Amino acid sequence: MKLKVVAAFCLIAHCSMVLSAEIGSSVPSCPATSAYRTNRLDISAYKGKVLLIDFWATWCGPCRKAMPFLNGLRNEQLKDGFEVIGINVDEDIEAAQEYLKSAAVDYPMSFNPEGDCPRIFGVTAMPSSFIVDKQGRIRMIHLGFRDEDKEGLRKQITQLLSE
């Protein structure tokens, strides 16, 4: 009986580790897709780059406020090996696409209306950003977005690009 309890505890602990991205862990894959469900997001294709994965929704004011900053940072650092990936979690992909027409965002965008990706990453707030190093390890998790966050994010990206 004791062995079964220990085995069950280990299984639960393992599953919760798999379903939550933590600092120092490898970035998990998730089933986000392109708007027309033709291409699945392959996070592993970005290994060797510094990556910021941004979970956002159209109803989230701070998410919308972060986009121009993330887009500018991405365009400044793209040649140095930095990329931003947006993962939209709205249930209505068409509404998200309509918003993006006016958002002037250059970075790759994926969609996950089913909510699997936020669950896998352990997202608890919007926006949630996961900064991943060149080896594919999560180095920083940033929740929310305010103007005073810009310098810290820029500094973290610059540091990781120099490693």
Buried (B, 14 or more C-beta within 10 A) or exposed (E): EEEEEEEEEEEEEEEEEEEBBEEEEBBBEBEBBBBEEEEEBEBEEBBEBBBBBBBBBBEBEBBBBBBEBBBEBBEEBBEEBBBBBBBBBBEEBEBBBEBBEEBEBEBBBBBBBEEBBBEBBBBEEBBBBBBBBBEBEBBBBBBBBEEEBBEEBBEBBBEBBEE
